[in-house]
Amino acid sequence: MKVTVKKKETAIPVAISTEYIKLQDAMKYANIVYSGGEAKQLILEEQVLVNGEVCTMRGKKLREGDKFTFMGQTYLIAQLS
């Protein structure tokens, strides 16, 4: 019998206090990039996934429960309590 164990994905929470945050701003807020220009370049190079799909819209609005992934690390948008 062969048993396969999948590693549970652990997402880093990105807490926001507004209704949404733009993708490039979320990347800056999570300290992934230093500037909006850097975020723009990475997004346009299709290096960022939003909810499992490639996203090239740097102004994509992320709301609570949305996830974005960069370089294998997943980030979860969450509302501040």
KOLGU-4560 file (N, C-alpha, C; in nm, 3 decimals, padded with zeros to 5 digits):
<recs>
<n_xx: 00.085 n_yy: -00.117 n_zz: 00.000 ca_xx: 00.000 ca_yy: 00.000 ca_zz: 00.000 c_xx: 00.090 c_yy: 00.124 c_zz: 00.000 mol: A seq: 1 type: MET>
<n_xx: 00.058 n_yy: 00.218 n_zz: -00.087 ca_xx: 00.136 ca_yy: 00.342 ca_zz: -00.095 c_xx: 00.056 c_yy: 00.455 c_zz: -00.034 mol: A seq: 2 type: LYS>
<n_xx: 00.119 n_yy: 00.529 n_zz: 00.055 ca_xx: 00.053 ca_yy: 00.641 ca_zz: 00.122 c_xx: 00.119 c_yy: 00.770 c_zz: 00.077 mol: A seq: 3 type: VAL>
<n_xx: 00.037 n_yy: 00.865 n_zz: 00.034 ca_xx: 00.089 ca_yy: 00.995 ca_zz: -00.008 c_xx: 00.046 c_yy: 01.099 c_zz: 00.094 mol: A seq: 4 type: THR>
<n_xx: 00.142 n_yy: 01.174 n_zz: 00.142 ca_xx: 00.113 ca_yy: 01.280 ca_zz: 00.239 c_xx: 00.135 c_yy: 01.414 c_zz: 00.171 mol: A seq: 5 type: VAL>
<n_xx: 00.031 n_yy: 01.496 n_zz: 00.172 ca_xx: 00.044 ca_yy: 01.629 ca_zz: 00.114 c_xx: 00.077 c_yy: 01.727 c_zz: 00.224 mol: A seq: 6 type: LYS>
<n_xx: 00.171 n_yy: 01.815 n_zz: 00.194 ca_xx: 00.210 ca_yy: 01.916 ca_zz: 00.290 c_xx: 00.101 c_yy: 02.023 c_zz: 00.297 mol: A seq: 7 type: LYS>
<n_xx: 00.057 n_yy: 02.053 n_zz: 00.416 ca_xx: -00.048 ca_yy: 02.153 ca_zz: 00.433 c_xx: 00.010 c_yy: 02.290 c_zz: 00.402 mol: A seq: 8 type: LYS>
<n_xx: -00.062 n_yy: 02.363 n_zz: 00.319 ca_xx: -00.018 ca_yy: 02.497 ca_zz: 00.281 c_xx: -00.044 c_yy: 02.593 c_zz: 00.396 mol: A seq: 9 type: GLU>
<n_xx: 00.059 n_yy: 02.662 n_zz: 00.436 ca_xx: 00.042 ca_yy: 02.761 ca_zz: 00.541 c_xx: 00.059 c_yy: 02.898 c_zz: 00.479 mol: A seq: 10 type: THR>
<n_xx: -00.048 n_yy: 02.974 n_zz: 00.484 ca_xx: -00.048 ca_yy: 03.108 ca_zz: 00.426 c_xx: -00.015 c_yy: 03.211 c_zz: 00.532 mol: A seq: 11 type: ALA>
<n_xx: 00.063 n_yy: 03.309 n_zz: 00.494 ca_xx: 00.097 ca_yy: 03.419 ca_zz: 00.584 c_xx: -00.016 c_yy: 03.520 c_zz: 00.578 mol: A seq: 12 type: ILE>
<n_xx: -00.077 n_yy: 03.555 n_zz: 00.691 ca_xx: -00.187 ca_yy: 03.651 ca_zz: 00.688 c_xx: -00.139 c_yy: 03.794 c_zz: 00.660 mol: A seq: 13 type: PRO>
<n_xx: -00.216 n_yy: 03.864 n_zz: 00.579 ca_xx: -00.192 ca_yy: 04.006 ca_zz: 00.552 c_xx: -00.319 c_yy: 04.076 c_zz: 00.601 mol: A seq: 14 type: VAL>
<n_xx: -00.312 n_yy: 04.139 n_zz: 00.718 ca_xx: -00.429 ca_yy: 04.199 ca_zz: 00.781 c_xx: -00.454 c_yy: 04.339 c_zz: 00.726 mol: A seq: 15 type: ALA>
<n_xx: -00.579 n_yy: 04.362 n_zz: 00.683 ca_xx: -00.617 ca_yy: 04.493 ca_zz: 00.632 c_xx: -00.734 c_yy: 04.546 c_zz: 00.713 mol: A seq: 16 type: ILE>
<n_xx: -00.749 n_yy: 04.678 n_zz: 00.714 ca_xx: -00.859 ca_yy: 04.739 ca_zz: 00.789 c_xx: -00.961 c_yy: 04.801 c_zz: 00.695 mol: A seq: 17 type: SER>
<n_xx: -00.940 n_yy: 04.786 n_zz: 00.564 ca_xx: -01.032 ca_yy: 04.841 ca_zz: 00.465 c_xx: -01.105 c_yy: 04.726 c_zz: 00.395 mol: A seq: 18 type: THR>
<n_xx: -01.198 n_yy: 04.762 n_zz: 00.306 ca_xx: -01.276 ca_yy: 04.660 ca_zz: 00.235 c_xx: -01.189 c_yy: 04.576 c_zz: 00.142 mol: A seq: 19 type: GLU>
<n_xx: -01.088 n_yy: 04.640 n_zz: 00.080 ca_xx: -01.000 ca_yy: 04.570 ca_zz: -00.013 c_xx: -00.862 c_yy: 04.636 c_zz: -00.013 mol: A seq: 20 type: TYR>
<n_xx: -00.767 n_yy: 04.567 n_zz: -00.076 ca_xx: -00.633 ca_yy: 04.622 ca_zz: -00.096 c_xx: -00.590 c_yy: 04.581 c_zz: -00.237 mol: A seq: 21 type: ILE>
<n_xx: -00.525 n_yy: 04.671 n_zz: -00.308 ca_xx: -00.478 ca_yy: 04.639 ca_zz: -00.442 c_xx: -00.359 c_yy: 04.545 c_zz: -00.433 mol: A seq: 22 type: LYS>
<n_xx: -00.346 n_yy: 04.459 n_zz: -00.533 ca_xx: -00.242 ca_yy: 04.357 ca_zz: -00.533 c_xx: -00.104 c_yy: 04.416 c_zz: -00.512 mol: A seq: 23 type: LEU>
<n_xx: -00.067 n_yy: 04.520 n_zz: -00.585 ca_xx: 00.067 ca_yy: 04.576 ca_zz: -00.570 c_xx: 00.086 c_yy: 04.635 c_zz: -00.430 mol: A seq: 24 type: GLN>
<n_xx: -00.019 n_yy: 04.690 n_zz: -00.372 ca_xx: -00.009 ca_yy: 04.745 ca_zz: -00.236 c_xx: 00.003 c_yy: 04.632 c_zz: -00.134 mol: A seq: 25 type: ASP>
<n_xx: -00.066 n_yy: 04.521 n_zz: -00.158 ca_xx: -00.056 ca_yy: 04.406 ca_zz: -00.067 c_xx: 00.086 c_yy: 04.351 c_zz: -00.068 mol: A seq: 26 type: ALA>
<n_xx: 00.148 n_yy: 04.351 n_zz: -00.186 ca_xx: 00.286 ca_yy: 04.301 ca_zz: -00.195 c_xx: 00.382 c_yy: 04.392 c_zz: -00.119 mol: A seq: 27 type: MET>
<n_xx: 00.358 n_yy: 04.523 n_zz: -00.126 ca_xx: 00.443 ca_yy: 04.617 ca_zz: -00.050 c_xx: 00.416 c_yy: 04.601 c_zz: 00.100 mol: A seq: 28 type: LYS>
<n_xx: 00.289 n_yy: 04.592 n_zz: 00.137 ca_xx: 00.250 ca_yy: 04.580 ca_zz: 00.277 c_xx: 00.306 c_yy: 04.454 c_zz: 00.342 mol: A seq: 29 type: TYR>
<n_xx: 00.316 n_yy: 04.346 n_zz: 00.264 ca_xx: 00.369 ca_yy: 04.219 ca_zz: 00.314 c_xx: 00.521 c_yy: 04.214 c_zz: 00.308 mol: A seq: 30 type: ALA>
<n_xx: 00.584 n_yy: 04.325 n_zz: 00.270 ca_xx: 00.730 ca_yy: 04.337 ca_zz: 00.259 c_xx: 00.791 c_yy: 04.239 c_zz: 00.160 mol: A seq: 31 type: ASN>
<n_xx: 00.718 n_yy: 04.211 n_zz: 00.053 ca_xx: 00.770 ca_yy: 04.127 ca_zz: -00.054 c_xx: 00.856 c_yy: 04.210 c_zz: -00.148 mol: A seq: 32 type: ILE>
<n_xx: 00.812 n_yy: 04.334 n_zz: -00.170 ca_xx: 00.882 ca_yy: 04.427 ca_zz: -00.258 c_xx: 00.901 c_yy: 04.559 c_zz: -00.185 mol: A seq: 33 type: VAL>
<n_xx: 00.994 n_yy: 04.640 n_zz: -00.238 ca_xx: 01.021 ca_yy: 04.769 ca_zz: -00.176 c_xx: 00.944 c_yy: 04.884 c_zz: -00.239 mol: A seq: 34 type: TYR>
<n_xx: 00.901 n_yy: 04.864 n_zz: -00.365 ca_xx: 00.833 ca_yy: 04.974 ca_zz: -00.434 c_xx: 00.721 c_yy: 04.921 c_zz: -00.522 mol: A seq: 35 type: SER>
<n_xx: 00.633 n_yy: 05.013 n_zz: -00.558 ca_xx: 00.526 ca_yy: 04.978 ca_zz: -00.649 c_xx: 00.578 c_yy: 04.940 c_zz: -00.786 mol: A seq: 36 type: GLY>
<n_xx: 00.687 n_yy: 05.003 n_zz: -00.828 ca_xx: 00.748 ca_yy: 04.972 ca_zz: -00.957 c_xx: 00.798 c_yy: 04.828 c_zz: -00.962 mol: A seq: 37 type: GLY>
<n_xx: 00.857 n_yy: 04.785 n_zz: -00.852 ca_xx: 00.906 ca_yy: 04.647 ca_zz: -00.845 c_xx: 00.789 c_yy: 04.549 c_zz: -00.848 mol: A seq: 38 type: GLU>
<n_xx: 00.682 n_yy: 04.582 n_zz: -00.776 ca_xx: 00.563 ca_yy: 04.497 ca_zz: -00.776 c_xx: 00.503 c_yy: 04.492 c_zz: -00.916 mol: A seq: 39 type: ALA>
<n_xx: 00.494 n_yy: 04.606 n_zz: -00.981 ca_xx: 00.439 ca_yy: 04.613 ca_zz: -01.117 c_xx: 00.516 c_yy: 04.520 c_zz: -01.211 mol: A seq: 40 type: LYS>
<n_xx: 00.647 n_yy: 04.525 n_zz: -01.204 ca_xx: 00.731 ca_yy: 04.443 ca_zz: -01.292 c_xx: 00.707 c_yy: 04.294 c_zz: -01.269 mol: A seq: 41 type: GLN>
<n_xx: 00.704 n_yy: 04.253 n_zz: -01.143 ca_xx: 00.684 ca_yy: 04.112 ca_zz: -01.110 c_xx: 00.545 c_yy: 04.064 c_zz: -01.154 mol: A seq: 42 type: LEU>
<n_xx: 00.445 n_yy: 04.149 n_zz: -01.136 ca_xx: 00.308 ca_yy: 04.114 ca_zz: -01.176 c_xx: 00.299 c_yy: 04.100 c_zz: -01.327 mol: A seq: 43 type: ILE>
<n_xx: 00.358 n_yy: 04.197 n_zz: -01.400 ca_xx: 00.354 ca_yy: 04.192 ca_zz: -01.546 c_xx: 00.434 c_yy: 04.074 c_zz: -01.603 mol: A seq: 44 type: LEU>
<n_xx: 00.533 n_yy: 04.027 n_zz: -01.529 ca_xx: 00.612 ca_yy: 03.910 ca_zz: -01.570 c_xx: 00.542 c_yy: 03.779 c_zz: -01.533 mol: A seq: 45 type: GLU>
<n_xx: 00.418 n_yy: 03.790 n_zz: -01.487 ca_xx: 00.335 ca_yy: 03.674 ca_zz: -01.452 c_xx: 00.396 c_yy: 03.587 c_zz: -01.342 mol: A seq: 46 type: GLU>
<n_xx: 00.460 n_yy: 03.651 n_zz: -01.244 ca_xx: 00.522 ca_yy: 03.579 ca_zz: -01.134 c_xx: 00.433 c_yy: 03.571 c_zz: -01.010 mol: A seq: 47 type: GLN>
<n_xx: 00.312 n_yy: 03.628 n_zz: -01.019 ca_xx: 00.222 ca_yy: 03.633 ca_zz: -00.904 c_xx: 00.091 c_yy: 03.562 c_zz: -00.939 mol: A seq: 48 type: VAL>
<n_xx: 00.048 n_yy: 03.476 n_zz: -00.849 ca_xx: -00.081 ca_yy: 03.408 ca_zz: -00.864 c_xx: -00.181 c_yy: 03.470 c_zz: -00.767 mol: A seq: 49 type: LEU>
<n_xx: -00.304 n_yy: 03.487 n_zz: -00.811 ca_xx: -00.412 ca_yy: 03.531 ca_zz: -00.724 c_xx: -00.518 c_yy: 03.421 c_zz: -00.725 mol: A seq: 50 type: VAL>
<n_xx: -00.544 n_yy: 03.366 n_zz: -00.609 ca_xx: -00.640 ca_yy: 03.256 ca_zz: -00.595 c_xx: -00.608 c_yy: 03.142 c_zz: -00.693 mol: A seq: 51 type: ASN>
<n_xx: -00.479 n_yy: 03.115 n_zz: -00.708 ca_xx: -00.434 ca_yy: 03.001 ca_zz: -00.789 c_xx: -00.419 c_yy: 03.027 c_zz: -00.938 mol: A seq: 52 type: GLY>
<n_xx: -00.446 n_yy: 03.149 n_zz: -00.983 ca_xx: -00.435 ca_yy: 03.180 ca_zz: -01.125 c_xx: -00.340 c_yy: 03.297 c_zz: -01.147 mol: A seq: 53 type: GLU>
<n_xx: -00.267 n_yy: 03.294 n_zz: -01.259 ca_xx: -00.176 ca_yy: 03.404 ca_zz: -01.292 c_xx: -00.257 c_yy: 03.532 c_zz: -01.305 mol: A seq: 54 type: VAL>
<n_xx: -00.207 n_yy: 03.639 n_zz: -01.245 ca_xx: -00.275 ca_yy: 03.769 ca_zz: -01.251 c_xx: -00.176 c_yy: 03.874 c_zz: -01.300 mol: A seq: 55 type: CYS>
<n_xx: -00.215 n_yy: 03.950 n_zz: -01.403 ca_xx: -00.128 ca_yy: 04.056 ca_zz: -01.455 c_xx: -00.188 c_yy: 04.194 c_zz: -01.428 mol: A seq: 56 type: THR>
<n_xx: -00.287 n_yy: 04.200 n_zz: -01.342 ca_xx: -00.350 ca_yy: 04.328 ca_zz: -01.307 c_xx: -00.295 c_yy: 04.376 c_zz: -01.172 mol: A seq: 57 type: MET>
<n_xx: -00.208 n_yy: 04.475 n_zz: -01.176 ca_xx: -00.148 ca_yy: 04.521 ca_zz: -01.050 c_xx: -00.250 c_yy: 04.590 c_zz: -00.960 mol: A seq: 58 type: ARG>
<n_xx: -00.358 n_yy: 04.641 n_zz: -01.019 ca_xx: -00.463 ca_yy: 04.706 ca_zz: -00.942 c_xx: -00.574 c_yy: 04.612 c_zz: -00.899 mol: A seq: 59 type: GLY>
<n_xx: -00.551 n_yy: 04.481 n_zz: -00.917 ca_xx: -00.651 ca_yy: 04.380 ca_zz: -00.879 c_xx: -00.688 c_yy: 04.398 c_zz: -00.732 mol: A seq: 60 type: LYS>
<n_xx: -00.818 n_yy: 04.409 n_zz: -00.705 ca_xx: -00.865 ca_yy: 04.430 ca_zz: -00.568 c_xx: -00.873 c_yy: 04.295 c_zz: -00.496 mol: A seq: 61 type: LYS>
<n_xx: -00.802 n_yy: 04.286 n_zz: -00.386 ca_xx: -00.805 ca_yy: 04.166 ca_zz: -00.303 c_xx: -00.891 c_yy: 04.193 c_zz: -00.181 mol: A seq: 62 type: LEU>
<n_xx: -00.982 n_yy: 04.103 n_zz: -00.154 ca_xx: -01.070 ca_yy: 04.116 ca_zz: -00.038 c_xx: -01.044 c_yy: 04.003 c_zz: 00.061 mol: A seq: 63 type: ARG>
<n_xx: -01.106 n_yy: 04.012 n_zz: 00.176 ca_xx: -01.087 ca_yy: 03.909 ca_zz: 00.279 c_xx: -01.110 c_yy: 03.770 c_zz: 00.221 mol: A seq: 64 type: GLU>
<n_xx: -01.017 n_yy: 03.679 n_zz: 00.247 ca_xx: -01.027 ca_yy: 03.542 ca_zz: 00.199 c_xx: -00.951 c_yy: 03.517 c_zz: 00.070 mol: A seq: 65 type: GLY>
<n_xx: -00.915 n_yy: 03.624 n_zz: -00.002 ca_xx: -00.834 ca_yy: 03.608 ca_zz: -00.124 c_xx: -00.693 c_yy: 03.571 c_zz: -00.086 mol: A seq: 66 type: ASP>
<n_xx: -00.627 n_yy: 03.497 n_zz: -00.177 ca_xx: -00.488 ca_yy: 03.457 ca_zz: -00.155 c_xx: -00.405 c_yy: 03.499 c_zz: -00.275 mol: A seq: 67 type: LYS>
<n_xx: -00.281 n_yy: 03.535 n_zz: -00.248 ca_xx: -00.188 ca_yy: 03.557 ca_zz: -00.359 c_xx: -00.058 c_yy: 03.485 c_zz: -00.326 mol: A seq: 68 type: PHE>
<n_xx: 00.009 n_yy: 03.437 n_zz: -00.430 ca_xx: 00.129 ca_yy: 03.356 ca_zz: -00.414 c_xx: 00.242 c_yy: 03.416 c_zz: -00.495 mol: A seq: 69 type: THR>
<n_xx: 00.359 n_yy: 03.426 n_zz: -00.432 ca_xx: 00.479 ca_yy: 03.474 ca_zz: -00.498 c_xx: 00.596 c_yy: 03.389 c_zz: -00.451 mol: A seq: 70 type: PHE>
<n_xx: 00.671 n_yy: 03.335 n_zz: -00.546 ca_xx: 00.788 ca_yy: 03.250 ca_zz: -00.519 c_xx: 00.756 c_yy: 03.136 c_zz: -00.423 mol: A seq: 71 type: MET>
<n_xx: 00.640 n_yy: 03.074 n_zz: -00.443 ca_xx: 00.602 ca_yy: 02.957 ca_zz: -00.364 c_xx: 00.542 c_yy: 02.987 c_zz: -00.229 mol: A seq: 72 type: GLY>
<n_xx: 00.542 n_yy: 03.113 n_zz: -00.187 ca_xx: 00.484 ca_yy: 03.149 ca_zz: -00.057 c_xx: 00.345 c_yy: 03.210 c_zz: -00.080 mol: A seq: 73 type: GLN>
<n_xx: 00.248 n_yy: 03.164 n_zz: -00.003 ca_xx: 00.111 ca_yy: 03.212 ca_zz: -00.016 c_xx: 00.079 c_yy: 03.309 c_zz: 00.097 mol: A seq: 74 type: THR>
<n_xx: 00.006 n_yy: 03.414 n_zz: 00.062 ca_xx: -00.036 ca_yy: 03.517 ca_zz: 00.155 c_xx: -00.189 c_yy: 03.524 c_zz: 00.153 mol: A seq: 75 type: TYR>
<n_xx: -00.251 n_yy: 03.535 n_zz: 00.270 ca_xx: -00.396 ca_yy: 03.536 ca_zz: 00.284 c_xx: -00.441 c_yy: 03.674 c_zz: 00.331 mol: A seq: 76 type: LEU>
<n_xx: -00.535 n_yy: 03.733 n_zz: 00.259 ca_xx: -00.590 ca_yy: 03.863 ca_zz: 00.300 c_xx: -00.691 c_yy: 03.838 c_zz: 00.411 mol: A seq: 77 type: ILE>
<n_xx: -00.673 n_yy: 03.908 n_zz: 00.522 ca_xx: -00.761 ca_yy: 03.892 ca_zz: 00.638 c_xx: -00.796 c_yy: 04.029 c_zz: 00.695 mol: A seq: 78 type: ALA>
<n_xx: -00.917 n_yy: 04.041 n_zz: 00.748 ca_xx: -00.961 ca_yy: 04.164 ca_zz: 00.812 c_xx: -00.902 c_yy: 04.173 c_zz: 00.952 mol: A seq: 79 type: GLN>
<n_xx: -00.864 n_yy: 04.293 n_zz: 00.991 ca_xx: -00.820 ca_yy: 04.315 ca_zz: 01.129 c_xx: -00.938 c_yy: 04.293 c_zz: 01.223 mol: A seq: 80 type: LEU>
<n_xx: -00.914 n_yy: 04.232 n_zz: 01.334 ca_xx: -01.023 ca_yy: 04.205 ca_zz: 01.430 c_xx: -01.052 c_yy: 04.327 c_zz: 01.513 mol: A seq: 81 type: SER>
</recs>
